[in-house]
């Protein structure tokens, strides 16, 4: 930024001028502002001097969307000295992830159209990384990389030129992208499929090269989502499974240093090589595992998952399993470090009374350990057996997060559980949860007082239907400490394209007005199929004219675009509240020790802003 003019010393030096010209004080202020970014941007407009001071803080957490990499690259070419101030770097294939990763029954229908092919976008990423590779400051930033499988040739060609940065990749997230829309010009869906096969040939060839190139002791987090398949009109189902060589490469290069592993296998994949190889390998540093696998042959699943659990039980702190319904899971294993457990549906190798006894023993052995229980889809008889033991009061008293059906949650609460964060399985209507008969019952007042977050999904009521109920159901009289509320309506709303943003804003205003009775509510997320995108510059001041007095954040999810818009409530003395837009990265926790940008692969869990597991005041998941 050579040639810029530094502000002259004024005739009268004020206190504010002095603060802004003491580097240590200004650095403290800017560091406090750099995560939400909007205040830092506003501060940079005060003067040339302040802009020079704020720019290094604005690039410290660099979130690079592949489709916008060219703009970021040009920025650093104009301001080359700022490249030294990048401490944390995330690169993500935003277009494909937005299009393909969405909640069930909320498939996006509107997608951006880009003029240049994705190969050119990855080349722009390569140019940006080359600028970072050549910088003088060390160490180089760690890189959190998200890509799709068909990006493999482009990622490989660009990272091969970066010997230093290759070893700084700390997280690698890959999704198999089966998207026929990219081959629309080929007409018939079978011709489209042939076009996709032509793309995946070189993609799978390059995939092992990517794994080999990026493998190092820095790479501690690995995600691979291969769960996608396509149903054709003729009733056939198509998958694009990785070859055995791909799985061998993953195990050979990653198993020895990965600490967090998330793999989703495709239930339609006729080959089980990948599942068997991954489950049968040793991951000596593994602390967190999420395994998604369903197969019609339970016998293929049983020995491998149990061998995996037995081999890694000593070190696992977080375990999430989504296996075949009634799959054979052995609960005879003890996990001495386990804190988070997700066991959707009914899974046990044993049957009848033996099954209940084994589950009970499992709960008894882990009663002082597990604080997060996820029993999504599990029936009450199976869930009940986990707490049917002498130490259940100790177990229930320390439970902080519970994800379960209404029936299971009610049983746990009546047994003494007081979770802070409660996520309930989808129901038809709000009234069907019958909160008044358990969470709001006088005898269970302690449980209602402990709730700081409620996450509710409904399939038969629209946002308009909910607005007339919210004020009563979630008032502070019923939930005195409720600080975060997540509401999702999957009821189909037709003609969403014709909904005006002004109409959507009015609906949101009605929601916030209804929730004024929730006096401690700090964060609200609304997701419904009728939501439309709020345009940049749209006046939303009326939305918060009558909102909960403690409200800080509003998340507005637009299913048609699969985009969440984030806002914070700005309050100033003698002025009305207003909504201020926030970048999505404001709510991402970046671990300073290894550079990983924590991103929840479960989209429902990812909707929650605050961490409610600490026992104190819920806070944003910031580093």
SVG drawing of the C-alpha trace seen along z (x, -y; Angstrom):
<svg xmlns="http://www.w3.org/2000/svg" viewBox="-52 -23 63 85">
<polyline fill="none" stroke="black" stroke-width="0.4" points="0.0,0.0 2.8,-2.3 2.0,-5.9 -0.9,-6.1 -1.1,-9.2 -0.8,-8.9 -3.1,-11.2 -1.3,-14.3 -1.2,-15.0 -4.1,-17.3 -3.7,-20.6 -5.8,-19.3 -5.1,-15.7 -8.2,-14.0 -8.4,-10.8 -9.9,-8.9 -7.1,-10.0 -4.5,-8.9 -6.1,-5.5 -6.2,-5.0 -2.5,-5.9 -1.2,-3.6 -0.6,-0.4 -1.0,2.0 -4.4,0.5 -5.7,0.5 -4.6,4.1 -6.6,5.1 -9.7,3.3 -9.3,4.7 -8.7,8.3 -12.0,8.1 -13.8,7.0 -12.2,9.2 -14.5,12.2 -17.8,10.5 -15.9,8.3 -18.7,5.8 -17.5,3.4 -13.9,3.8 -15.1,2.8 -16.9,-0.2 -13.9,-1.2 -11.7,-1.1 -13.7,-3.9 -12.9,-6.4 -9.6,-7.5 -6.6,-6.4 -4.6,-5.8 -7.3,-3.6 -7.7,-1.7 -4.0,-0.9 -4.3,0.5 -7.4,2.5 -6.6,4.3 -4.1,6.7 -6.9,7.8 -9.4,8.1 -7.3,10.8 -6.2,12.8 -9.1,15.3 -9.2,15.7 -12.3,17.6 -11.9,18.2 -14.9,19.4 -13.5,21.0 -15.9,19.1 -14.6,15.8 -10.9,16.7 -10.0,14.4 -11.2,11.3 -9.2,12.2 -6.2,12.9 -6.4,9.4 -6.8,7.8 -3.5,9.3 -1.7,8.5 -2.6,4.8 -1.7,5.1 1.2,7.6 2.3,6.8 -1.0,8.0 -0.3,11.6 2.0,11.9 -1.0,11.3 -3.0,14.4 -3.0,16.8 -5.9,19.1 -7.1,20.1 -10.2,21.9 -10.8,22.9 -14.2,24.3 -16.0,25.3 -19.1,23.2 -21.1,23.8 -21.3,27.6 -21.7,27.8 -24.5,25.3 -26.2,27.2 -25.8,30.8 -25.7,30.5 -29.2,29.7 -31.8,30.9 -34.2,33.6 -37.3,32.2 -35.5,28.8 -33.8,29.3 -32.6,26.0 -34.2,24.9 -32.2,21.8 -28.5,21.9 -26.0,19.3 -24.7,19.6 -20.9,19.0 -19.5,17.8 -16.1,19.6 -15.6,23.3 -14.6,24.6 -11.1,25.5 -10.4,21.8 -11.6,21.0 -9.2,23.6 -6.4,22.0 -7.3,18.7 -7.0,20.5 -3.6,21.8 -2.4,18.2 -3.6,17.1 -1.8,20.0 1.4,19.2 1.4,15.7 1.1,17.2 3.8,19.8 6.3,17.1 5.7,14.9 8.6,14.2 6.7,14.7 6.7,18.2 5.1,20.4 2.7,20.5 -1.0,20.6 -2.7,24.0 -5.3,24.7 -8.8,26.2 -9.8,27.5 -13.3,28.5 -13.7,29.9 -15.8,32.3 -14.4,35.5 -14.5,34.1 -12.2,31.3 -9.4,33.8 -7.4,33.2 -7.5,29.4 -6.6,29.6 -3.8,32.0 -2.3,29.9 -2.3,26.7 -1.0,28.2 1.8,30.1 3.3,26.7 3.3,25.8 5.7,28.0 5.5,25.8 1.8,25.3 1.0,28.9 2.2,29.8 0.1,27.1 -3.3,28.7 -4.9,29.5 -8.4,30.6 -9.6,32.2 -13.3,32.5 -14.4,34.3 -17.9,35.0 -18.8,37.2 -20.9,34.9 -23.4,36.7 -25.0,33.7 -26.6,34.5 -27.5,30.9 -24.0,30.1 -24.6,32.4 -28.0,30.9 -26.9,30.4 -26.6,34.2 -30.4,34.6 -31.5,38.0 -30.5,38.9 -28.6,42.0 -26.4,39.8 -25.9,37.5 -24.8,40.4 -22.3,41.4 -21.0,37.8 -20.6,38.1 -18.7,41.3 -16.3,39.5 -15.7,36.9 -15.2,39.3 -12.6,41.4 -9.8,38.8 -11.3,37.6 -10.8,41.0 -7.4,41.3 -6.3,38.1 -7.9,38.7 -5.1,40.9 -2.6,38.3 -4.4,35.6 -4.4,37.7 -0.7,38.5 0.2,34.8 -1.7,33.4 -0.8,36.0 1.3,34.9 1.3,34.8 -0.6,31.5 -3.6,33.2 -5.7,34.2 -9.3,33.9 -10.6,36.0 -14.2,36.2 -15.3,38.2 -19.0,38.2 -19.7,41.0 -23.4,41.4 -24.8,39.9 -26.7,42.0 -29.1,41.3 -32.5,42.8 -33.4,42.8 -36.9,42.7 -36.7,46.3 -36.3,47.4 -32.6,48.1 -30.1,46.7 -26.7,45.4 -23.6,44.8 -20.1,43.7 -18.1,45.7 -14.4,45.1 -12.1,47.9 -10.3,50.1 -7.1,48.2 -8.7,45.0 -9.5,46.5 -6.0,48.0 -4.6,44.6 -6.7,43.0 -5.6,45.6 -2.0,45.7 -1.5,41.9 -4.0,40.7 -4.6,43.4 -1.4,42.8 -2.0,39.1 -5.8,38.3 -7.5,37.6 -11.0,36.8 -12.6,39.1 -16.0,38.7 -16.9,41.2 -20.3,41.7 -20.5,44.9 -23.1,45.3 -25.8,47.8 -26.2,48.6 -22.5,49.3 -22.2,53.0 -18.6,53.1 -17.8,53.3 -14.1,53.0 -13.9,49.4 -15.9,50.1 -14.0,53.2 -10.6,51.6 -11.3,48.5 -12.9,50.3 -10.2,52.9 -7.3,50.5 -5.5,48.9 -6.0,45.2 -3.6,44.8 -4.4,41.1 -8.1,41.2 -10.2,39.2 -13.4,38.5 -15.2,40.9 -18.4,40.5 -19.3,43.5 -22.4,43.6 -23.1,46.9 -26.2,48.9 -26.3,52.1 -28.9,54.8 -26.5,57.5 -26.1,57.0 -23.5,59.8 -21.1,57.6 -21.4,54.8 -21.1,56.6 -17.5,57.9 -15.9,54.8 -17.6,52.1 -17.1,54.0 -13.4,54.6 -13.0,50.9 -14.7,49.9 -12.6,52.4 -9.4,51.2 -10.0,47.5 -12.1,47.6 -9.4,46.3 -8.9,42.9 -12.3,42.1 -13.9,39.0 -16.7,38.6 -18.5,41.4 -21.3,41.1 -22.7,44.2 -25.4,44.4 -25.7,48.0 -28.2,50.5 -31.5,50.6 -31.3,53.3 -27.6,53.6 -25.4,55.7 -23.5,53.4 -21.7,54.8 -22.2,52.7 -19.8,54.8 -17.0,52.3 -15.9,49.6 -14.9,46.2 -13.0,44.5 -12.6,41.1 -16.0,40.9 -17.9,37.6 -20.2,37.5 -22.2,40.5 -24.7,40.6 -26.6,43.8 -29.5,43.3 -32.1,46.1 -32.0,49.5 -28.6,51.1 -27.5,54.1 -26.0,57.5 -28.0,59.0 -31.7,59.6 -34.5,59.7 -33.6,59.5 -29.9,59.8 -30.0,56.7 -31.6,54.6 -29.1,55.9 -26.1,55.1 -27.4,51.6 -27.9,51.1 -24.4,52.2 -23.1,49.9 -24.9,46.9 -23.7,47.8 -20.0,48.0 -20.2,44.7 -22.5,42.8 -19.7,40.4 -18.4,39.7 -21.0,39.0 -22.4,35.5 -23.9,35.5 -26.4,38.2 -27.9,38.4 -30.6,41.1 -32.3,39.8 -34.9,42.3 -34.3,44.7 -37.5,46.2 -38.4,45.7 -37.8,49.4 -34.3,49.3 -33.5,45.8 -34.9,46.7 -32.5,49.5 -29.5,47.1 -30.6,45.6 -32.0,48.7 -29.1,49.0 -28.2,48.0 -26.0,45.0 -28.5,43.4 -29.0,40.3 -25.3,39.5 -25.6,40.1 -28.7,38.0 -27.5,35.1 -24.5,34.4 -26.3,34.8 -25.9,31.4 -27.1,32.2 -30.0,34.6 -31.1,35.4 -34.1,37.7 -37.7,38.3 -40.4,36.6 -41.1,39.9 -37.5,40.6 -36.8,37.1 -39.9,37.1 -38.8,40.4 -35.3,39.1 -36.6,35.8 -39.1,37.6 -36.2,39.8 -34.1,36.8 -32.4,35.5 -31.9,31.7 -30.3,31.1 -29.5,27.5 -29.7,28.3 -32.7,30.3 -33.2,31.4 -36.4,33.2 -37.1,35.5 -39.5,34.2 -43.2,34.0 -46.2,32.9 -47.4,30.0 -46.1,28.0 -48.9,29.1 -48.1,32.7 -44.9,32.2 -47.2,31.7 -44.5,29.7 -47.1,28.6 -47.4,32.1 -43.7,32.8 -41.2,29.9 -43.6,27.4 -45.1,29.5 -44.7,28.1 -43.1,31.3 -40.4,31.0 -39.7,27.3 -36.0,27.9 -35.8,29.4 -37.6,26.4 -35.2,24.0 -32.2,25.9 -33.2,25.5 -31.1,22.9 -31.7,24.2 -34.7,25.9 -34.4,27.3 -37.8,28.2 -38.8,29.5 -42.4,29.7 -43.9,31.0 -47.6,30.0 -47.5,26.3 -46.2,23.3 -44.5,20.3 -47.8,18.4 -49.4,21.2 -46.6,21.2 -46.6,17.4 -49.9,17.6 -48.5,20.1 -44.9,19.0 -45.6,16.3 -47.3,18.8 -45.3,21.9 -41.8,20.4 -42.5,17.6 -40.2,17.0 -43.0,18.2 -42.4,21.7 -38.7,21.6 -37.1,18.9 -33.6,19.4 -34.3,20.1 -31.5,18.3 -31.6,20.0 -34.5,21.3 -34.3,23.2 -37.5,23.6 -37.8,25.6 -41.0,26.1 -40.8,28.5 -44.4,28.0 -44.4,27.5 -45.2,23.9 -46.1,23.5 -45.2,20.6 -42.2,19.6 -40.8,17.7 -43.7,15.3 -43.2,14.5 -41.9,10.9 -39.1,10.3 -41.3,7.7 -43.9,10.3 -41.2,12.6 -39.9,9.7 -43.4,9.2 -43.6,12.8 -40.3,12.6 -41.5,9.5 -44.6,11.3 -42.3,14.2 -40.1,11.8 -43.1,9.9 -44.7,13.2 -41.4,14.2 -41.2,11.0 -42.4,13.1 -39.1,15.0 -37.2,12.3 -33.8,14.0 -33.8,15.2 -30.5,14.3 -30.5,16.3 -33.3,17.3 -33.1,19.5 -36.0,19.7 -36.1,22.3 -39.3,22.8 -39.9,23.7 -41.6,20.3 -38.6,18.3 -37.1,16.0 -33.8,14.2 -33.5,10.7 -31.8,8.5 -28.7,6.5 -29.8,3.1 -33.4,4.1 -34.7,2.2 -35.3,4.6 -35.6,2.1 -39.3,2.8 -38.5,6.5 -37.0,5.8 -39.2,3.0 -40.8,5.2 -38.4,8.1 -37.2,10.0 -35.3,7.6 -32.2,9.8 -32.1,10.8 -28.6,10.7 -28.7,12.9 -31.2,13.9 -30.5,16.7 -32.8,16.9 -32.5,20.0 -33.7,19.9 -34.2,23.5 -34.8,22.6 -31.2,21.3 -29.8,23.5 -28.4,20.3 -28.5,19.0 -28.5,15.2 -27.1,14.1 -28.0,10.9 -27.2,9.3 -29.5,6.9 -27.9,3.5 -29.1,1.3 -28.1,-2.3 -29.4,-4.7 -32.3,-6.8 -32.4,-4.9 -34.6,-2.0 -33.1,1.5 -31.9,2.6 -30.7,5.8 -27.1,5.8 -25.9,8.5 -23.1,10.8 -20.8,13.0 -21.4,16.8 -17.8,17.3 -18.6,15.2 -19.9,18.3 -17.1,20.7 -14.7,21.9 -11.1,22.0 -8.9,24.1 -5.6,22.2 -3.7,25.3 -4.2,27.1 -6.0,24.6 -9.1,26.6 -12.3,24.6 -14.9,26.6 -17.8,27.4 -20.6,29.8 -21.3,32.4 -24.8,32.9 -26.7,30.0 -29.3,29.9 -26.6,29.6 -24.9,27.0 -27.9,24.8 -27.2,24.0 -25.1,20.9 -24.2,21.2 -22.3,23.9 -24.7,25.0 -22.5,27.8 -20.3,25.8 -22.7,25.3 -22.3,21.5 -23.7,18.8 -24.0,20.2 -21.5,18.5 -20.6,18.5 -18.3,21.3 -15.3,19.0 -11.6,19.8"/>
</svg>
